[in-house]
Amino acid sequence: MNQKKKLLIIGKVWPEPSSSAAGSRMLELIDLFQRGGYDITFATSASDSSYAVDLADYGVNRKAVEINSSTFNDFVRELKPDVVMFDRFMTEEQFGWRVVDECPEAVRILDTEDLHSLRAARQNAWKSGQEFTPGMLFDEEIAKREIASIYRCDLSLIISEFEFELLQKQFKLSEDLLCYLPFLMNELPESSSIPFEDRDDFVSIGNFLHEPNWNAVLWLKEEIWPLIHQKLPNAKLNIYGAYPSQKVYQLQNPKEGFLVHGRAESAEEVLSRARVLLAPLRFGAGLKGKLADAMKFGTPSVTTSIGAEGIEAAEDWPGAVLDDPAQFANSAVKLHQKREIWDAAQKKGFKILKQRFDKEKFADGFLNRLTVLHESLRNHRKKNFTGSLLMHHYQQGTKYMSKWIEEKNKH
């Protein structure tokens, strides 16, 4: 009987699907690897969270680890994983060299979630009042770290087609090192049980620890919602998001219909009850889980070109894609008022999910690619000389810095 292959996931945090799209994405990946027959251990140095899922419910082993500690070496040496997946480049920086030292034959995968360097460059461009251009990526220190991490891994999972192309075009990364793997959805709906007339109001949802979401809510408060409220004085905007701070709650204004609720117990419930989702993102990267969720629950949306990126073109969007606040507000009002526009938008959303995020279109291809990678790992790494060069220098520098910190912590 064949022994199950072992996967070690090194997480940035414990998965919280109720808090962020990243948490939902992690559960999608866990499900995908289990389909491939992997026995999974999830390890992280993050603190426990009361909002994290119980990994045992998903058949996943749980392990708390420490950074800058040789106890991780002992753990990974004993586990002997066949595949190690790093959740974002920061965990690869912290643990990558230890994995290479103890398990050199393990396939190393980087789950980028989104390109952090792209998000940072866009945010910096917005702050300085400039229009973002891809050339700005080269000015970001975080881009040097992120691209180096991609090179050091055998395969990097890229969630957005836009980013998949950007990495090849701007950074000249070989497609051999990249794998386009978007949202992986099961049981995609074709209709919604809650029709137009049984819904009301607008909704905004997003984790407030994520700067693009907080910025979007500010834009709603300062410019967009006043324009909508002027035309629809009885409508409400319900703001939901995990980890709201006091500054978020201070935006509340019941007279203006601007209501801040904090964490949503169920994204499905709040999205299904709303008539329109508003997501005016001025910067960001990756795919926006809130927009895919809205489509799943039959809720049309108005977003920006940043929000729609990697999902669908503006002309085929289930709602509207606009970057001008006045046009954004006008489209939101029309969607809220006109049933025929709303119904057509809802149908577009179901179609997009089926075309772009059906798990069955990606699962077997990814698992087959992983099998081939296992079988040809030596040749694969030979072709990636830049990766081995970066690994060599990273190991020398990071290893000794980490050892120094570990020794310092003992005293």
N, C-alpha and C positions, 0 to 999 in steps of 0.2 A: 504494500500500500504506500502510495506517494505521500511524503510528509508535506504538510502545508507550508507554503512560503510565508516568511514573516515580514511584516511591514512595521517599521517604527516611524510614527509621525511625531516630529518635535514641534509643538505648537507655541505660538507667541502667547496665547491665552487659552484657557479652557473654553471649549465651544459653547457659545451662547446664541442659538438660533433666534431666540425671542428678542435679542438686542441688536443684531446686525446681520447684514447679508453675508458677511464673512463667516459667521457661525453656521448659517444655513448651507453655505458653500462647503464647509468642512464636512458636514454630515452627508452631502452629496458625494464627496470624494470617498468617504469611509464606505458608503454603500457600493460605490463602484469597485473599490478594491476587494470588498467582500464577495462581490459577484465573481471576481477573478480568483477566489479561493484563498485569499490572504488571511492569516491570523494577525490581528492588529493590536499594537500597543501605542497608546497616546501618552506622550510625556511633555511636561512643560515646567518651566521654573516660575510661572506666574502664581500669584496667590489664588486660593480657592474663591469661587464666586457662588453666591446663592442662586444666581440665574443660569449657571452652567447646567447642561444636561447631565444626567447620570449615564456615563459611558457604558456601564454594565448593562443597561437596558438595550444597548446597541451591539452587545457582544464584543465590546472593546476593552482591553486591559488598560488600567490607569496607572501612571507613575509620575510622582513629583520628583523633579531633578533640580540640581543647583548649577548656576553658572560659575565659572572659574573654580571648578572642583573636580579632582581626579575620581571622585565617586561616580561621575558620569561614565568615565572610561571603564570602570569595573562593571557598571550596569550594561553598557552596550556590548562589551566583550562577552559577557555571559549570555545576553539575548541573541547575539549573532544574527541580526536582521539581514534579509536578502535585499530589501529596499529600505532606504531612509528618505522620508519626505520632510523637507523643511518648510514650515509655514511662514512665509515671507523671508526676505533676505537677511533680516537681523538675526534670525535663529541660525541661519547657515554661518554667519560670521561668528556667532558664539560657540557653536558646537561642531561645525564642519570639520575642523582639523582633528578633533578627537575621534570622529567617525572614521576619517581616513586612516588615522593611526591604528585603530582597533579592528576596523572592518573594511579593509581596502577594496574588497571585491563586491561590496554592497553597491547597488545602483543608487545614485544620489539624485533626488528629484527636488526641484524648487517650485513650490506653489506661490506664484507672485501675488495672487489676489488681485491687485491692480499694480500698475507701474507707479511706485511711490515718487520716483523722480519726475514723472510727467505731472502728477498732481502738484508737487512742490513748485515746479517751474511755472505752471499755470497760475498757481496762487500768488507767486511772486510777481508775475506779469500783471495780474489783476490789481495787486496792491500798489504797483508803481504806475498804473494807468496805461500800460502798454498792451498791444495786441500780441497774444502768444504766437511765437513761431517755433517750429521744431529745433531750430538752431540754438534756442535758449537752454535746451537740455544739457548742452555741453558745458554750461556755466555752473551747473549744479553739482556740488560735491557728492550729494546722495546718488546721482547718476553713476558716478565712478564706482561707488560701493555696490550699487545694484547690478550694474552690468558685469562687474568682476565676479559677483556671486553667481550670475547666470552662467558665465564661462566655467566656473569651478564645478558646476553641477553637470550631470550627464544629460539631463532633460529638464526644461522649465515649462510649467503649465501657464499658458497665457489665455486669459478669460475673454479678451476682446480682440476681434479681428483687426480693429484699428491699431492696437498695440502690437499685434503679431506682425503687421506690415511695417510699422514704425521701427521696430527693433532690427528688422532686416535692412530697411532703407537707410535709416540714420546711423545705426551703430554697426552695420555690416555683419550682423550675427548670422551664422549659418542656420538654415531651416532644420538641420540635423539636431540642433540643440533646443529647438522650440516645438511645443505641441499646443495647437489651438484647442482649448477645451472650455466651452462656455458653460452657462448654467445647464444642469442635467435634470430635466423635469420628468416626473412620472405622471401617468394618468391625466393627460392634458384635457381641459374642458372644451366643449364646443358651444356651450350656452351657459347663462347664469340663471340661477333660481330666483334672483331678486331683480325685478324689472325697474325701469326708469321711474315710474310713478311711486314705487315703494322706497325710493332713495331720496336723500336731500343733502344739501350743504356740500362743503368742500373739505378736503382733508390734506394734511401734510404729515409725512412720517419719516423718521430717520434718527439714528443714534447721534446724540448731541456731542459725544466725544470726538466725532468725525467733523472736522472744521468745515468742509463744504456744506454739510447739512445745517449747521448753525448759521453760516453765512446766508444760505437760502432763506431761512426763516426771517432773518433780519431784513432781507430784500422784500419779502412778502409784507412785513410789518411797515416798512418805511415807504415803499413805492407802489407795490402791486395790489395789495389788499385794499387800500383806500380807494383805488380806481374801481375795483369790483364792488366794494361796499356801497359806493355812490350809485351804482346801477341796480344793485340787488340789496337794498337796505335791511331786508329781513333774513338774508342768508348768513350762515356762520362758517367760520374757518376753524376746524378742529385740528390742533397741532399735537402730534404724538411723537415720542422719541425716548429711547432709553437714556439714562444718566443726565437728566436735565439739571442744570445748576440754578442758583437763585436768579441769575441774570436772564435766564430763559423765562422763568415764571413772572418776572417783572414786565414782560411784554404783554401779559394778559390785559385785555380790555373788553369786558362783556358788552359795553355800549356799542362798540364797533363790531361786535360779533367775532372778535379775535380771542379764541379760547385755548389755553395751554393746559393739556391734560397729563403730560409726562409719559411714562412707559405705557404702551398698549399691551393689555393682557393677551390679546389675540389680534394679529395683523389682519387676518381674514375678516374678523368681525367689524373692525373699524373701516376697512376698505370696502367691504360689501355693502355697508350702510350708507356710504358716501356716494354722491353722484359724480364728482370729479376729483381727481388727485392733482395737486399742484406741486411741481418739483422744479423751481427756478434755480438750478445750479449754475453758479458763475465760474466755478473751477472744479476739478476732480479728474478721475481716471477710472478705468475698469468698466464693469457693467453695473448698472444701478438696480439692485434687488427690488427696491420699492416699485419701480416701473414694471418689472416683470411680474411682481405679485399683483399689481393693479390689473394687469391684463388677465391674469389667472382668475381673479375674482370678478371680472367683467366690468372694471371701473376705468373709463377713459381718463386720459391724463393730458395736462399741458406741461411741457417741459422746455428746456433749452437745447441747443445743439450739443452741449456737453452732456446733458442728461440722456439724449437719444443715441449718443455715440456708441457704436459697436452693436446696436440693437436693430435699428431700422432707419431708412432715409425719411426726411421730413414729410415728403409727399405721401408716404404710406403709413404715417404714424397714426395710432389709435387715439386721436385727439388733435393736438397741434404741437409744433416745435417752433418756438419763437424766442428771440433774445432781446427784443424791445419790450419794456414793461407795459406800455400802453397796448400794443398788439397782443401781448400775453394775456392781459386782463380782458380784452374784448373777446378773445377766443374762449377764455374760461367762462365768460357770461353766456356766450352762444351755446356752448356745450351743456351748460346747466339748464338753459331754457328750452332748447329745441330737441325734441325727442328723436326726430329723424337723423339729425347729425350725430346724436349720442349713440343711437342703435348701430349706425354704420361704423362708428369708431370702435364700439365694443367688438363687433365682428372682426375688424382688422386685428385687434389684440389677440384674439383666439388663433387667428391664422398665423401671426408672427411666432407665437409660442410653438406651434406645430412645425413650422418651417425651420426655426433657428435653435430651439432648445429642447427638442425631443431627445431624451436620454438614449433611446435606441439607435439614433444616428451616430453616436460617438463612442458608446461603451466598448463594443467589441474591437473597434479600430484601435482604441487606446490600449486595451489589454494585450492585443496582438503586438503592438509596437513595443510594449514593455517586455514581452517574451523575446522578441528579436534583440532588444537591447541587452538582456541578460546573456544571450548566446554570443553576441559580438562585442562585448564590453571592451575588450582589450583594443580591438581595431578602432572602435568608436572613440576611445580616449586618445589613441595615437593621432587621429585626424584633428583632435582639438588641442593643438600644441599650446595655443594661447592660454587655455584652461589649465594645463599642467604647469605652465610657467607662473601663472598667477597663484596657483595652489602652493607652489614651492615657496614663493616669497611670503605669501600669507601665513603659511605654516611657521616659517621662521619667526616672523614678527609677532603674530597673534599668540602662538604657542608660548613663547617665553614671557610675553606680557601677562598672559593668563596664569602661568606658573608663578610669576612674581607676585601677582595679586593673591593667589591661593596661599603662598607662604606668608605674606603680609597679614592675611586674615587669621592666621593661626596664632599670631602674637598679640 
